[in-house]
Amino acid sequence: MPEGDAVRRTADRLDRALAGQVLTSTDFRVPQLATTDLAGATVERTATHGKHLLTRLTTPAGERLTLHTHLKMEGSWRTAAVGERRPGPAADARVVLETDRVVAVGLRLGLVELLATADEHTVVGHLGPDLLGPWSSDDRAEAVARLVARPDRVLGEALLDQTVVAGIGTIWLAESCFVAGMCPVGPVSAVRDPGRFLDRARQMLQSAMRTGRPLTTGDRRNPVWAYRRHRQPCLRCRTPLEAGTVGEPGRERTTYWCPHCQPRP
């Protein structure tokens, strides 16, 4: 599943293609929106909260609407100039937004819904603070409070829970825990400074958003410390890395750690 930085890059790409433009045609290939026509609406911008995309529009009548999409595991948004071949297999298209210059196609989207912009809180209000959002002192304090609310919870499970903090997936779970020296299968209570931990995770997501790829080691030949490096030698101490699962039953994810640099409490 794309993580917060990748979703933000998707939003930026949609903004470059659509922001400020008037839709000339739309095609929603999901049952609940099959008869919806937003031709004539102006695309204002695409915002994000964690892994959620919020494309905001204003209709000719002045109604403010939000197209809420989620990539889930396999979704993507792609764009092409009008007249070029439309991106992706036609059978995978769930949303097509067209202006006089650009076509944007949402492929294999895991979620598509349309709602009043004023009601966005109904779809993202339950989420924790966004690591790529404003991150005020209040946001940071709220994220810390949510993280430490269940000190006995497995750390990796808590970090993947988007209601705790939004934007972390399996890459940033593994990398943030390695950099902090925390074992992802240990308890939340083992994190010595939760605020600093989340600050560093935010910095890593911001860096990846700018560079377009995870690069936590500073070495492009070996860009990550732990993610998907099971049984490979740790880049610090040469101990073989371990792998295990974290997450709620039915939603388990694989994570990775060095047993020497990140010992279990």
C-alpha positions as CSV (number, residue, x, y, z in Angstrom):
1,M,0.0,0.0,0.0
2,P,1.4,3.5,-0.9
3,E,2.5,5.4,2.2
4,G,1.9,9.0,3.2
5,D,4.8,10.4,1.1
6,A,3.7,8.5,-2.0
7,V,0.1,9.6,-1.6
8,R,1.2,13.2,-1.2
9,R,3.2,12.9,-4.4
10,T,0.1,11.6,-6.2
11,A,-1.8,14.6,-4.9
12,D,0.9,17.0,-6.2
13,R,0.8,15.3,-9.6
14,L,-3.0,15.7,-9.7
15,D,-2.6,19.3,-8.8
16,R,-0.2,20.0,-11.6
17,A,-2.5,18.4,-14.0
18,L,-6.0,19.6,-12.8
19,A,-5.9,22.5,-10.3
20,G,-7.7,25.5,-11.6
21,Q,-9.1,23.7,-14.6
22,V,-12.7,23.1,-15.6
23,L,-13.8,19.5,-16.1
24,T,-15.2,18.9,-19.6
25,S,-16.3,15.3,-18.9
26,T,-16.3,12.8,-16.1
27,D,-16.8,9.1,-15.9
28,F,-17.4,7.3,-12.6
29,R,-17.2,3.5,-13.0
30,V,-18.4,2.6,-9.5
31,P,-22.1,1.7,-8.9
32,Q,-22.9,4.5,-6.4
33,L,-21.7,7.2,-8.8
34,A,-22.5,5.7,-12.2
35,T,-24.9,8.5,-13.1
36,T,-22.9,11.4,-11.7
37,D,-21.8,14.1,-14.1
38,L,-19.4,16.8,-12.9
39,A,-18.7,18.4,-16.2
40,G,-18.4,22.2,-15.7
41,A,-17.0,21.9,-12.2
42,T,-13.7,23.6,-11.4
43,V,-11.0,21.5,-9.7
44,E,-9.6,23.6,-6.8
45,R,-6.9,21.3,-5.5
46,T,-6.2,17.8,-4.2
47,A,-5.4,17.6,-0.5
48,T,-4.3,14.6,1.6
49,H,-4.7,13.3,5.1
50,G,-2.4,10.3,5.6
51,K,-3.2,7.9,2.8
52,H,-6.5,9.6,1.8
53,L,-6.9,11.8,-1.3
54,L,-9.4,14.7,-1.2
55,T,-10.0,16.3,-4.6
56,R,-12.0,19.4,-4.0
57,L,-14.3,20.9,-6.7
58,T,-16.7,23.7,-7.2
59,T,-19.7,23.2,-9.4
60,P,-21.1,26.0,-11.7
61,A,-23.9,26.4,-9.1
62,G,-21.3,27.1,-6.4
63,E,-21.6,23.7,-4.7
64,R,-18.4,22.6,-3.1
65,L,-17.8,18.9,-3.4
66,T,-14.9,16.5,-2.5
67,L,-14.0,13.4,-4.5
68,H,-12.6,11.1,-1.8
69,T,-10.3,8.3,-3.0
70,H,-8.0,5.8,-1.4
71,L,-5.4,3.8,-3.3
72,K,-5.5,0.8,-0.9
73,M,-3.1,-1.9,-2.1
74,E,-3.1,-1.6,-5.9
75,G,-4.7,1.8,-6.8
76,S,-3.0,4.7,-8.6
77,W,-3.8,7.9,-10.4
78,R,-2.2,8.6,-13.8
79,T,-2.5,11.5,-16.2
80,A,-2.0,12.1,-19.9
81,A,-2.5,14.9,-22.3
82,V,-5.8,15.0,-24.2
83,G,-5.3,13.1,-27.5
84,E,-2.7,10.8,-26.0
85,R,-3.5,7.2,-25.2
86,R,-5.3,7.0,-21.9
87,P,-3.1,5.5,-19.1
88,G,-3.7,2.0,-17.8
89,P,-6.0,-0.8,-18.9
90,A,-9.6,0.5,-19.5
91,A,-11.0,-2.3,-17.3
92,D,-9.0,-1.0,-14.3
93,A,-10.4,2.6,-14.6
94,R,-12.7,3.6,-11.7
95,V,-12.7,7.4,-12.3
96,V,-11.9,9.5,-15.4
97,L,-11.6,13.3,-15.1
98,E,-11.1,15.2,-18.3
99,T,-10.3,18.9,-19.0
100,D,-9.6,20.5,-22.4
101,R,-5.9,19.7,-21.8
102,V,-5.5,16.7,-19.5
103,V,-7.1,13.3,-18.6
104,A,-6.7,11.9,-15.1
105,V,-7.5,8.3,-14.6
106,G,-8.0,6.6,-11.2
107,L,-7.0,2.9,-11.6
108,R,-8.1,0.1,-9.3
109,L,-8.9,2.6,-6.6
110,G,-9.9,0.9,-3.3
111,L,-12.4,3.6,-2.4
112,V,-14.3,6.2,-4.4
113,E,-17.0,8.5,-3.0
114,L,-18.3,12.0,-3.5
115,L,-19.4,14.2,-0.6
116,A,-19.8,17.8,0.4
117,T,-16.5,19.4,1.2
118,A,-17.9,20.6,4.5
119,D,-18.4,16.9,5.4
120,E,-14.8,15.8,4.9
121,H,-14.5,15.2,8.6
122,T,-16.9,12.3,8.3
123,V,-14.3,10.4,6.3
124,V,-11.0,11.6,7.8
125,G,-12.0,13.0,11.2
126,H,-11.3,9.7,12.9
127,L,-7.6,9.6,11.8
128,G,-4.7,10.7,13.8
129,P,-2.6,13.8,13.0
130,D,-1.0,13.7,9.6
131,L,2.8,13.3,9.6
132,L,2.9,15.4,6.4
133,G,0.4,17.9,7.7
134,P,1.0,21.2,9.5
135,W,2.3,19.4,12.6
136,S,1.6,22.2,15.1
137,S,2.5,21.7,18.8
138,D,-1.1,20.6,19.3
139,D,-0.9,18.1,16.5
140,R,2.3,16.7,17.9
141,A,0.9,16.5,21.4
142,E,-2.2,14.7,20.1
143,A,-0.2,12.2,18.2
144,V,2.0,11.4,21.2
145,A,-1.1,11.1,23.4
146,R,-2.7,8.6,21.0
147,L,0.5,6.6,20.7
148,V,1.1,6.2,24.4
149,A,-2.6,5.7,25.3
150,R,-2.1,1.9,25.2
151,P,1.5,1.4,26.5
152,D,1.3,-2.4,26.3
153,R,0.3,-2.4,22.6
154,V,2.8,-3.7,20.1
155,L,4.7,-0.7,18.7
156,G,4.5,-1.8,15.1
157,E,0.7,-2.3,15.4
158,A,0.2,1.1,16.9
159,L,2.3,2.8,14.2
160,L,0.3,1.1,11.4
161,D,-3.0,2.2,13.1
162,Q,-4.0,5.3,11.1
163,T,-6.2,6.5,14.0
164,V,-3.0,7.0,16.0
165,V,-0.9,8.8,13.5
166,A,-1.6,9.0,9.7
167,G,0.9,8.3,7.0
168,I,3.1,5.4,8.3
169,G,3.1,2.1,6.4
170,T,5.4,-0.9,6.4
171,I,8.4,1.0,5.0
172,W,8.4,3.8,7.6
173,L,7.4,1.4,10.4
174,A,10.6,-0.5,9.8
175,E,12.9,2.5,9.1
176,S,11.6,4.7,11.9
177,C,12.0,1.9,14.4
178,F,15.5,1.1,13.2
179,V,16.7,4.7,13.4
180,A,15.3,5.0,16.9
181,G,16.7,1.7,18.1
182,M,13.3,0.4,18.9
183,C,12.1,-3.1,18.2
184,P,8.8,-3.0,16.2
185,V,7.5,-6.1,18.0
186,G,8.2,-4.7,21.4
187,P,5.7,-2.6,23.4
188,V,4.9,1.1,22.9
189,S,6.1,1.7,26.5
190,A,9.7,0.9,25.4
191,V,9.8,4.2,23.3
192,R,11.8,6.5,25.5
193,D,10.8,9.8,23.8
194,P,7.6,9.4,21.8
195,G,7.6,13.0,20.6
196,R,11.2,12.7,19.2
197,F,10.3,9.3,17.7
198,L,7.4,10.8,15.7
199,D,9.4,13.9,14.7
200,R,12.1,11.7,13.1
201,A,9.4,9.6,11.4
202,R,8.0,12.8,10.0
203,Q,11.4,14.0,8.8
204,M,11.9,10.7,6.9
205,L,8.5,11.0,5.2
206,Q,9.2,14.6,4.2
207,S,12.6,13.6,2.8
208,A,11.1,10.8,0.8
209,M,8.4,13.1,-0.5
210,R,11.0,15.5,-1.9
211,T,13.3,12.8,-3.3
212,G,10.7,10.5,-4.6
213,R,12.0,7.4,-2.9
214,P,13.0,6.1,0.6
215,L,16.6,7.0,1.4
216,T,17.2,6.6,5.1
217,T,20.9,5.5,5.0
218,G,22.3,8.2,2.8
219,D,23.7,5.5,0.5
220,R,21.8,5.0,-2.8
221,R,23.2,1.5,-3.2
222,N,21.7,0.5,0.1
223,P,18.9,3.0,0.6
224,V,17.1,1.5,3.6
225,W,18.3,0.1,7.0
226,A,15.8,-2.7,7.5
227,Y,12.8,-2.8,5.2
228,R,12.7,-6.0,3.2
229,R,16.2,-6.9,4.3
230,H,15.3,-10.2,6.1
231,R,18.4,-12.3,6.8
232,Q,20.7,-9.7,5.2
233,P,23.5,-8.3,7.4
234,C,22.7,-5.2,9.3
235,L,24.4,-2.2,7.7
236,R,25.6,-1.1,11.1
237,C,26.6,-4.3,12.9
238,R,26.4,-7.1,10.3
239,T,24.0,-9.1,12.4
240,P,21.4,-10.8,10.1
241,L,18.1,-9.0,10.2
242,E,14.9,-10.7,11.4
243,A,11.3,-10.5,10.2
244,G,8.0,-10.9,11.9
245,T,4.3,-9.8,11.7
246,V,2.5,-7.0,13.4
247,G,-1.0,-5.7,13.2
248,E,-4.5,-6.7,14.1
249,P,-5.7,-10.2,13.1
250,G,-6.6,-10.4,9.4
251,R,-4.5,-7.2,8.7
252,E,-1.1,-8.4,9.7
253,R,2.0,-6.8,8.0
254,T,5.6,-8.0,7.8
255,T,8.2,-5.8,9.5
256,Y,11.9,-6.1,9.9
257,W,14.5,-5.3,12.6
258,C,18.1,-6.0,13.7
259,P,18.1,-8.1,16.9
260,H,21.4,-6.4,18.0
261,C,20.6,-2.8,17.2
262,Q,16.9,-3.1,18.2
263,P,16.8,-5.7,21.0
264,R,13.5,-6.8,22.3
265,P,12.7,-5.2,25.7
